[in-house]
Amino acid sequence: MNKKMSFVGIVAITLAAFLGFVRTGHTAGKPAAEIKIVSDDIGGVVTSTKGPEAGVWVIAETKDLPTGYRKIVVTDDQGRYVIPELPKATYDIWVRGYGLVDSPKVKSAPGKMLNLTAVIAPDEHAAAQYYPAAYWYSLLHIPPKSDFPGTGDKGNGISDRIKDQGAWVENVKTDGCEACHQLGDKATRTIPSSLGAFDNSYDAWDRRIQSAQVGSMMSAVATRMGRKRMLSEYADWSDRIAKGALPPAPPRPQGMERNVVITQWDWAGPKEYFHDEISVDRRNVNSNPNGLVYGVHEDSSDFMTVLDPVKNSFKQIAIPYKPGTPMAEPEELLNPSPYWGNEQAAVSHATAHSLMMDSKGRIWTASATRDRENPAYCQKGSSLESAMVLPIRNSSRQTNVYDPKTGKWDLVDLCTSTQHLMFAEDANNTLWFSNPGGDNVGWLNTKMYDETHDAEKSQGWTPFVLDTNGNGKRDEYTEPGQPMDPTKDMRIKVGFYGVSPSPADGSIWGTVLGFPGALVRLVPGSDPAKTSLAEIYEVPWNNPKAPVQGFSPRGMDITRDGVVWTVLASGHFASFDRRKCKGPLNGPTATGQHCPEGWTLYRTPGPSFQGTTEYGSVDANYYNWVDQFDTFGMGKDTPIATGNEMDALEALDTKTGKFLVMRVPYPMGFFAKSLDGRIDDPKAGWKGRGVWSTYATRTPWHLEGGKGTTSKAVKFQLRPDPLAN
């Protein structure tokens, strides 16, 4: 700090009256205090024809560094701003905010004061172009409750498999249409001319959902919901928008939301999307100070991308796999992409989904390493203990580990399929894996694997068995679909989507997708393949004992004291505290909705679908994370959800029940699937802390900027006030 040149810019502010009142976002006239900047800051005041502009974003962007770089801050209640800690470069600076259109870009450099003139939007339509996708998506019509259960194509067009309005909402959100990208952004609320010419919007939507290599997936969602009704509703939605329908206006950032600093780096190529990133060993948030950040691309490429946030550069490392490993997506397209034509956009074999850093700084990923046929030791007739309990013939992903010190990969052959992965806090550094399409949960004793390099001996898995006879131990059990036997336990067919070991007691928790969905707790016991016992807790839906109804969890994480947090497709951020359960947690009645009192649901920010106010918001919360060690600055065990329709991360203050919305206003389309936090310097205050995420939409060409725009690594920081530097 003593090497920096310091000076003070003092700016006097007066408020221009407009029709005798001050509109939201402006403040009464009082002189501004000093704006203090140092040699790597840019600061100033934002005003418009209506006075100081409070709660608007100031964006600094440069291409002078090894990769594209941006930093974004919010103005205070007097329109003042400070953009801190900028690398030396020339920046384009401009203002974006609700009620405005983008101001002209102004060139500037760190160490300078720069006052900016905001531009008032000429009309509501122009202003609405900067609203998050959630506000536009809230205009989608949801069929009324009276239309359920569906009566099929010959009836109301809704599939007869959709029994409930809530199940329809589940499918238009994170378990269907929004599992991969936003809906409501400009790319989806309009019909691109490059798609082709059609007689009507229904036909255009039918063609659109068959585009590119995931067309089969999108088309399958439509069939599952009832193709006729689904396409009709989306056609009606885009037609109304084309005719001028506008969403409600969002509020400007308030309170602590104005203290958020967002830093972005471009990484990867224009066809590559990220699924997950990792910046640290989650069990030790001081373990990788100022270190590299890693990300993987699931179906889009066979690389791991590595960001150096100090040098502002990135590189890509090829992920190995054995011959015969199939591609994740079919080579043949149902229909060409309006962006890429017949070019392949998804070319991965490794299909690396998620990744974790261990205590040695190595990176473990859930990746395909070979063909689908499992080794003999996984299957029936094997002497491997887990295989004797539950043989497994195929697996879609296994795992691998990359050592940055040597640059070498090690492929680890697993029997269970993998998707998410998480380290336990135990002596064996056990790595647990989710497998949402399966009926088991698997693990790898990484300590044993490091010592022996014997994948067969180092791994295991177990089925999920409920203690329905209530004697506290695992006995002979009935199989899924068989009637309950009071003398036996009961195996249930579920698979984890999210997975997390509890730091409180070593139990393993996971989410179960579907409607209404559930949380499952697994206690491994002394010999997990044979001794583990499960408990299942369904999300309260149509449960008269529950004060708030919700459905369909996806991501999840856990506090240090064992409270589970999960995001729900009903538009809620939910906690489950097993300690609040009043009834028995085993026995014949402990099969799902036996602990509604353990659940607490918080409505997520944003509007609701019209006519569905009994649910939560329209927001699509794909995943969530618990900031166990206060890497962000809101306190230990702060739960943070991805707000993928809000272009945001959403941190919940559990004391007040209020959210801090960290919107990423540029480029519009921020869509996260993972996040973590680390402490680079515990003595540096807010500057030494941060939460990391990435643009994880499968369609980076849908982002503001269109084709050619790349995904971004994003760092979120919370300073004590909007002028801190």
DOVEX-459618 format. One line per 5 residues: number of its first residue (from 1); their letters; for each residue x negated, y negated, z negated of C-alpha. Coordinates in steps of 0.25 Angstrom, whole numbers. Layout:
N
NUM = A = X:Y:Z ~ ...
END
This chain:
725
1 = MNKKM = 0:0:0 ~ -12:-10:-3 ~ -16:-8:11 ~ -4:-14:17 ~ -1:-28:20
6 = SFVGI = 10:-34:12 ~ 19:-46:14 ~ 33:-51:11 ~ 44:-55:21 ~ 55:-63:15
11 = VAITL = 68:-65:22 ~ 79:-73:18 ~ 93:-68:22 ~ 106:-75:23 ~ 119:-68:27
16 = AAFLG = 128:-73:38 ~ 142:-73:35 ~ 152:-66:44 ~ 166:-70:44 ~ 165:-73:29
21 = FVRTG = 161:-58:25 ~ 150:-49:24 ~ 151:-35:31 ~ 146:-22:26 ~ 131:-22:27
26 = HTAGK = 128:-36:25 ~ 126:-43:12 ~ 129:-57:6 ~ 118:-67:8 ~ 107:-67:-2
31 = PAAEI = 92:-69:0 ~ 84:-57:3 ~ 72:-53:-6 ~ 58:-51:0 ~ 56:-40:10
36 = KIVSD = 42:-34:7 ~ 35:-26:17 ~ 21:-21:19 ~ 13:-17:31 ~ 20:-5:35
41 = DIGGV = 34:-10:33 ~ 44:-18:41 ~ 55:-26:34 ~ 65:-37:36 ~ 79:-41:36
46 = VTSTK = 91:-36:45 ~ 102:-46:49 ~ 113:-48:59 ~ 122:-59:62 ~ 130:-55:50
51 = GPEAG = 118:-56:40 ~ 109:-46:34 ~ 112:-31:38 ~ 112:-22:26 ~ 111:-7:27
56 = VWVIA = 106:-6:41 ~ 94:2:47 ~ 81:-4:52 ~ 74:6:61 ~ 59:5:64
61 = ETKDL = 55:14:76 ~ 41:16:83 ~ 35:25:93 ~ 21:21:90 ~ 18:33:81
66 = PTGYR = 15:47:85 ~ 30:50:84 ~ 42:41:84 ~ 44:35:70 ~ 56:27:64
71 = KIVVT = 59:21:50 ~ 73:16:46 ~ 77:8:34 ~ 90:1:29 ~ 92:-13:26
76 = DDQGR = 95:-18:12 ~ 107:-26:8 ~ 101:-39:13 ~ 97:-33:27 ~ 82:-31:23
81 = YVIPE = 74:-19:27 ~ 60:-14:25 ~ 55:-2:34 ~ 43:4:26 ~ 31:12:29
86 = LPKAT = 30:11:44 ~ 18:17:52 ~ 11:6:60 ~ 18:5:73 ~ 27:-4:81
91 = YDIWV = 42:-2:78 ~ 55:-5:84 ~ 64:-10:73 ~ 79:-12:73 ~ 92:-12:65
96 = RGYGL = 103:-1:65 ~ 116:-1:56 ~ 131:1:55 ~ 138:-11:61 ~ 126:-14:70
101 = VDSPK = 120:-10:83 ~ 105:-8:84 ~ 97:-21:84 ~ 86:-24:94 ~ 73:-17:91
106 = VKSAP = 62:-26:86 ~ 47:-22:86 ~ 39:-23:73 ~ 28:-17:65 ~ 25:-13:50
111 = GKMLN = 22:-25:42 ~ 32:-35:48 ~ 45:-41:44 ~ 56:-40:54 ~ 70:-45:52
116 = LTAVI = 80:-38:61 ~ 93:-43:67 ~ 104:-32:67 ~ 115:-32:78 ~ 130:-31:74
121 = APDEH = 137:-21:82 ~ 146:-27:92 ~ 158:-18:89 ~ 161:-5:81 ~ 158:4:92
126 = AAAQY = 144:-1:93 ~ 142:0:78 ~ 147:14:78 ~ 136:19:87 ~ 127:19:75
131 = YPAAY = 136:27:66 ~ 132:41:61 ~ 138:52:69 ~ 147:56:57 ~ 155:44:59
136 = WYSLL = 158:47:74 ~ 160:62:71 ~ 170:58:60 ~ 180:55:72 ~ 180:69:76
141 = HIPPK = 194:75:74 ~ 195:87:64 ~ 207:96:67 ~ 218:94:56 ~ 219:105:45
146 = SDFPG = 232:109:51 ~ 225:114:63 ~ 218:125:55 ~ 216:137:56 ~ 213:135:71
151 = TGDKG = 222:142:81 ~ 212:144:92 ~ 212:139:107 ~ 226:142:109 ~ 230:134:97
156 = NGISD = 224:122:91 ~ 210:125:97 ~ 203:127:83 ~ 197:141:82 ~ 206:150:73
161 = RIKDQ = 193:153:65 ~ 193:139:60 ~ 203:140:48 ~ 201:127:42 ~ 198:112:45
166 = GAWVE = 186:113:36 ~ 180:124:45 ~ 182:115:57 ~ 175:103:50 ~ 163:113:47
171 = NVKTD = 162:116:62 ~ 162:102:67 ~ 151:99:56 ~ 138:107:52 ~ 143:121:54
176 = GCEAC = 146:118:69 ~ 145:106:77 ~ 135:98:68 ~ 126:109:65 ~ 116:104:75
181 = HQLGD = 118:90:78 ~ 127:78:75 ~ 141:75:81 ~ 145:61:82 ~ 132:55:87
186 = KATRT = 133:48:100 ~ 128:61:107 ~ 140:69:103 ~ 151:59:101 ~ 150:56:116
191 = IPSSL = 149:65:128 ~ 136:63:136 ~ 138:61:151 ~ 126:71:153 ~ 135:82:148
196 = GAFDN = 143:81:161 ~ 157:76:166 ~ 169:82:159 ~ 184:81:161 ~ 186:78:146
201 = SYDAW = 178:78:133 ~ 183:92:129 ~ 176:98:141 ~ 164:89:138 ~ 163:94:123
206 = DRRIQ = 164:108:128 ~ 152:106:137 ~ 144:98:127 ~ 144:109:116 ~ 139:119:126
211 = SAQVG = 126:111:129 ~ 112:116:127 ~ 107:128:120 ~ 116:126:107 ~ 128:125:116
216 = SMMSA = 132:139:112 ~ 132:135:97 ~ 140:123:100 ~ 150:130:108 ~ 151:141:98
221 = VATRM = 155:131:87 ~ 166:126:96 ~ 171:140:98 ~ 171:142:83 ~ 179:130:80
226 = GRKRM = 189:131:92 ~ 183:126:105 ~ 196:119:110 ~ 198:111:97 ~ 184:108:94
231 = LSEYA = 181:102:108 ~ 194:95:108 ~ 191:88:95 ~ 177:84:100 ~ 182:79:113
236 = DWSDR = 192:71:106 ~ 181:65:97 ~ 172:61:108 ~ 184:55:116 ~ 189:46:105
241 = IAKGA = 175:41:103 ~ 173:38:118 ~ 186:30:117 ~ 180:22:106 ~ 183:29:92
246 = LPPAP = 174:24:81 ~ 170:30:68 ~ 170:23:55 ~ 158:14:51 ~ 148:20:41
251 = PRPQG = 143:12:30 ~ 129:6:30 ~ 118:12:21 ~ 121:8:7 ~ 113:8:-6
256 = MERNV = 101:18:-6 ~ 104:21:8 ~ 97:8:12 ~ 84:13:5 ~ 82:24:14
261 = VITQW = 70:24:24 ~ 70:34:36 ~ 58:38:43 ~ 58:46:56 ~ 48:53:65
266 = DWAGP = 51:59:79 ~ 47:73:79 ~ 49:85:89 ~ 54:84:104 ~ 68:79:110
271 = KEYFH = 74:93:110 ~ 69:98:96 ~ 78:97:84 ~ 74:100:70 ~ 81:109:61
276 = DEISV = 73:107:48 ~ 61:99:43 ~ 52:101:31 ~ 42:91:24 ~ 38:98:11
281 = DRRNV = 39:110:2 ~ 53:107:-3 ~ 49:113:-17 ~ 37:103:-18 ~ 41:89:-11
286 = NSNPN = 27:84:-14 ~ 20:95:-6 ~ 18:89:8 ~ 16:74:5 ~ 16:66:18
291 = GLVYG = 15:79:25 ~ 20:85:38 ~ 35:87:41 ~ 40:100:48 ~ 52:102:57
296 = VHEDS = 58:114:65 ~ 67:114:77 ~ 76:126:76 ~ 81:130:90 ~ 74:118:98
301 = SDFMT = 59:122:97 ~ 49:131:92 ~ 41:120:85 ~ 39:115:71 ~ 38:100:71
306 = VLDPV = 28:93:61 ~ 29:78:58 ~ 17:71:52 ~ 24:59:45 ~ 11:52:42
311 = KNSFK = 6:52:56 ~ 20:50:62 ~ 18:62:71 ~ 23:76:74 ~ 18:89:80
316 = QIAIP = 25:102:83 ~ 20:116:80 ~ 26:129:87 ~ 33:139:79 ~ 29:153:82
321 = YKPGT = 38:165:85 ~ 36:179:90 ~ 39:183:104 ~ 54:187:106 ~ 59:176:97
326 = PMAEP = 72:172:103 ~ 76:157:107 ~ 85:151:97 ~ 95:146:107 ~ 98:152:121
331 = EELLN = 91:148:133 ~ 103:147:141 ~ 112:134:139 ~ 127:135:139 ~ 126:121:145
336 = PSPYW = 116:111:148 ~ 113:100:138 ~ 117:86:142 ~ 103:81:136 ~ 94:92:141
341 = GNEQA = 101:99:152 ~ 96:114:153 ~ 83:111:145 ~ 82:120:133 ~ 83:112:120
346 = AVSHA = 82:124:111 ~ 70:133:114 ~ 66:138:100 ~ 63:152:97 ~ 58:150:82
351 = TAHSL = 70:142:79 ~ 64:136:67 ~ 76:132:58 ~ 70:127:45 ~ 57:126:38
356 = MMDSK = 51:124:24 ~ 37:120:18 ~ 31:129:8 ~ 21:125:-3 ~ 9:127:6
361 = GRIWT = 15:117:16 ~ 18:129:26 ~ 31:128:34 ~ 41:139:34 ~ 52:140:45
366 = ASATR = 64:148:47 ~ 60:152:62 ~ 62:164:71 ~ 49:171:73 ~ 53:183:81
371 = DRENP = 65:190:87 ~ 78:193:79 ~ 75:208:76 ~ 70:210:62 ~ 58:219:58
376 = AYCQK = 62:233:53 ~ 59:229:39 ~ 71:219:39 ~ 81:230:44 ~ 88:242:39
381 = GSSLE = 79:253:35 ~ 68:244:30 ~ 62:245:16 ~ 62:230:14 ~ 71:228:2
386 = SAMVL = 79:217:8 ~ 81:225:21 ~ 87:237:13 ~ 97:227:7 ~ 101:220:19
391 = PIRNS = 93:224:32 ~ 92:213:43 ~ 91:216:58 ~ 89:202:64 ~ 84:188:60
396 = SRQTN = 84:175:68 ~ 74:167:61 ~ 62:171:52 ~ 52:162:46 ~ 38:157:48
401 = VYDPK = 28:148:41 ~ 18:137:46 ~ 5:133:39 ~ 2:119:43 ~ -13:121:37
406 = TGKWD = -16:132:47 ~ -5:129:58 ~ -1:144:58 ~ 13:150:58 ~ 17:163:51
411 = LVDLC = 29:171:56 ~ 37:178:45 ~ 46:189:49 ~ 59:188:41 ~ 71:197:41
416 = TSTQH = 81:187:37 ~ 85:176:47 ~ 81:162:42 ~ 86:148:44 ~ 83:139:32
421 = LMFAE = 72:142:22 ~ 69:137:8 ~ 58:140:-2 ~ 61:145:-16 ~ 54:139:-28
426 = DANNT = 48:153:-33 ~ 35:160:-34 ~ 36:167:-21 ~ 40:154:-13 ~ 52:162:-7
431 = LWFSN = 57:156:6 ~ 72:158:7 ~ 79:158:21 ~ 93:155:25 ~ 101:164:35
436 = PGGDN = 115:158:38 ~ 118:169:48 ~ 114:180:39 ~ 119:187:26 ~ 106:187:18
441 = VGWLN = 95:177:13 ~ 81:180:15 ~ 68:175:8 ~ 53:176:10 ~ 43:177:-1
446 = TKMYD = 32:167:5 ~ 22:170:-6 ~ 22:185:-3 ~ 22:182:12 ~ 10:173:10
451 = ETHDA = 3:184:2 ~ 6:195:11 ~ 12:190:25 ~ 21:201:24 ~ 35:196:28
456 = EKSQG = 42:209:25 ~ 38:210:11 ~ 40:195:9 ~ 54:193:13 ~ 68:197:8
461 = WTPFV = 83:194:10 ~ 96:198:3 ~ 111:198:5 ~ 120:189:-2 ~ 127:197:-13
466 = LDTNG = 138:192:-23 ~ 138:197:-37 ~ 153:200:-36 ~ 153:211:-46 ~ 148:200:-56
471 = NGKRD = 137:209:-63 ~ 126:199:-60 ~ 118:208:-51 ~ 118:213:-37 ~ 125:226:-35
476 = EYTEP = 130:234:-23 ~ 138:225:-15 ~ 149:224:-5 ~ 146:220:9 ~ 152:207:16
481 = GQPMD = 167:209:20 ~ 169:220:10 ~ 179:218:-1 ~ 173:215:-15 ~ 170:226:-24
486 = PTKDM = 170:222:-39 ~ 159:232:-42 ~ 150:227:-31 ~ 143:214:-27 ~ 147:208:-13
491 = RIKVG = 138:204:-2 ~ 142:191:6 ~ 138:188:20 ~ 132:174:20 ~ 119:168:24
496 = FYGVS = 112:155:19 ~ 111:143:28 ~ 104:134:18 ~ 95:141:8 ~ 89:135:-5
501 = PSPAD = 83:142:-17 ~ 87:135:-30 ~ 76:129:-38 ~ 85:130:-50 ~ 86:145:-51
506 = GSIWG = 80:152:-38 ~ 93:155:-32 ~ 95:154:-17 ~ 106:146:-12 ~ 111:145:2
511 = TVLGF = 123:139:11 ~ 133:148:18 ~ 138:141:31 ~ 153:142:35 ~ 166:138:30
516 = PGALV = 167:135:18 ~ 153:140:16 ~ 145:143:3 ~ 133:142:-5 ~ 126:155:-9
521 = RLVPG = 117:157:-21 ~ 107:169:-21 ~ 100:174:-33 ~ 89:183:-28 ~ 86:191:-41
526 = SDPAK = 74:199:-43 ~ 75:207:-30 ~ 83:198:-20 ~ 86:208:-10 ~ 93:216:-20
531 = TSLAE = 96:207:-32 ~ 101:194:-26 ~ 115:189:-29 ~ 122:178:-22 ~ 133:168:-26
536 = IYEVP = 142:161:-16 ~ 149:148:-17 ~ 158:143:-6 ~ 160:129:-4 ~ 174:125:-10
541 = WNNPK = 184:124:1 ~ 199:125:-1 ~ 195:128:-15 ~ 205:121:-25 ~ 195:121:-36
546 = APVQG = 185:113:-28 ~ 187:97:-28 ~ 181:95:-15 ~ 181:105:-3 ~ 170:108:6
551 = FSPRG = 164:118:16 ~ 153:123:24 ~ 139:121:18 ~ 126:120:26 ~ 113:115:20
556 = MDITR = 110:116:6 ~ 99:113:-5 ~ 98:114:-20 ~ 94:105:-32 ~ 83:108:-42
561 = DGVVW = 94:112:-52 ~ 101:121:-42 ~ 113:113:-36 ~ 115:117:-22 ~ 119:106:-11
566 = TVLAS = 125:109:2 ~ 131:101:13 ~ 145:105:18 ~ 152:103:32 ~ 164:98:24
571 = GHFAS = 156:85:23 ~ 150:87:9 ~ 137:88:2 ~ 140:98:-9 ~ 133:103:-21
576 = FDRRK = 135:116:-28 ~ 131:118:-43 ~ 132:133:-47 ~ 131:128:-62 ~ 145:122:-61
581 = CKGPL = 152:135:-57 ~ 162:139:-67 ~ 166:153:-63 ~ 158:166:-62 ~ 147:166:-51
586 = NGPTA = 148:181:-49 ~ 158:191:-48 ~ 170:193:-39 ~ 175:179:-39 ~ 162:173:-36
591 = TGQHC = 163:174:-21 ~ 163:159:-16 ~ 172:148:-21 ~ 171:151:-36 ~ 163:139:-39
596 = PEGWT = 169:126:-33 ~ 165:119:-45 ~ 150:120:-41 ~ 152:112:-29 ~ 152:97:-28
601 = LYRTP = 154:90:-14 ~ 150:77:-9 ~ 156:71:3 ~ 145:67:13 ~ 144:53:19
606 = GPSFQ = 151:49:32 ~ 165:49:37 ~ 175:61:37 ~ 181:67:49 ~ 194:60:51
611 = GTTEY = 205:67:43 ~ 196:76:35 ~ 193:68:23 ~ 195:80:14 ~ 181:84:19
616 = GSVDA = 168:77:18 ~ 161:68:28 ~ 159:72:43 ~ 144:72:40 ~ 137:85:44
621 = NYYNW = 127:89:33 ~ 119:100:39 ~ 109:102:27 ~ 105:96:14 ~ 93:95:4
626 = VDQFD = 91:92:-10 ~ 80:82:-14 ~ 76:90:-26 ~ 63:82:-29 ~ 68:68:-25
631 = TFGMG = 60:66:-12 ~ 70:56:-7 ~ 72:47:-20 ~ 87:49:-24 ~ 83:59:-35
636 = KDTPI = 80:74:-37 ~ 90:84:-31 ~ 96:74:-22 ~ 104:81:-11 ~ 103:76:3
641 = ATGNE = 112:81:15 ~ 109:79:30 ~ 120:70:35 ~ 119:74:50 ~ 132:66:54
646 = MDALE = 127:54:47 ~ 112:54:52 ~ 108:55:38 ~ 103:62:25 ~ 113:60:14
651 = ALDTK = 108:60:0 ~ 118:62:-12 ~ 117:55:-25 ~ 123:66:-33 ~ 125:56:-45
656 = TGKFL = 134:47:-37 ~ 139:57:-26 ~ 134:46:-15 ~ 126:49:-3 ~ 114:41:2
661 = VMRVP = 115:42:17 ~ 101:41:24 ~ 106:39:38 ~ 96:40:49 ~ 101:29:59
666 = YPMGF = 91:31:70 ~ 91:38:79 ~ 105:42:76 ~ 108:57:75 ~ 100:61:62
671 = FAKSL = 104:75:59 ~ 96:83:49 ~ 95:98:45 ~ 85:97:34 ~ 78:88:25
676 = DGRID = 67:88:14 ~ 60:78:5 ~ 45:76:1 ~ 37:67:-8 ~ 25:62:-1
681 = DPKAG = 20:54:-13 ~ 27:54:-26 ~ 20:41:-30 ~ 25:33:-18 ~ 40:32:-22
686 = WKGRG = 50:32:-11 ~ 39:31:0 ~ 33:45:-5 ~ 46:52:-3 ~ 56:56:8
691 = VWSTY = 66:66:14 ~ 63:72:27 ~ 73:77:38 ~ 74:77:53 ~ 83:75:65
696 = ATRTP = 88:89:66 ~ 99:88:76 ~ 99:99:87 ~ 101:88:97 ~ 91:77:96
701 = WHLEG = 95:72:109 ~ 108:68:102 ~ 101:58:93 ~ 101:43:96 ~ 91:42:108
706 = GKGTT = 96:54:115 ~ 88:64:123 ~ 73:63:119 ~ 76:59:105 ~ 68:68:95
711 = SKAVK = 71:73:81 ~ 65:64:69 ~ 59:68:56 ~ 66:59:46 ~ 61:54:32
716 = FQLRP = 70:48:22 ~ 65:39:11 ~ 73:32:0 ~ 66:19:-5 ~ 71:11:-17
721 = DPLAN = 77:-1:-9 ~ 78:-4:6 ~ 65:-13:5 ~ 56:-4:-2 ~ 42:-2:5
END
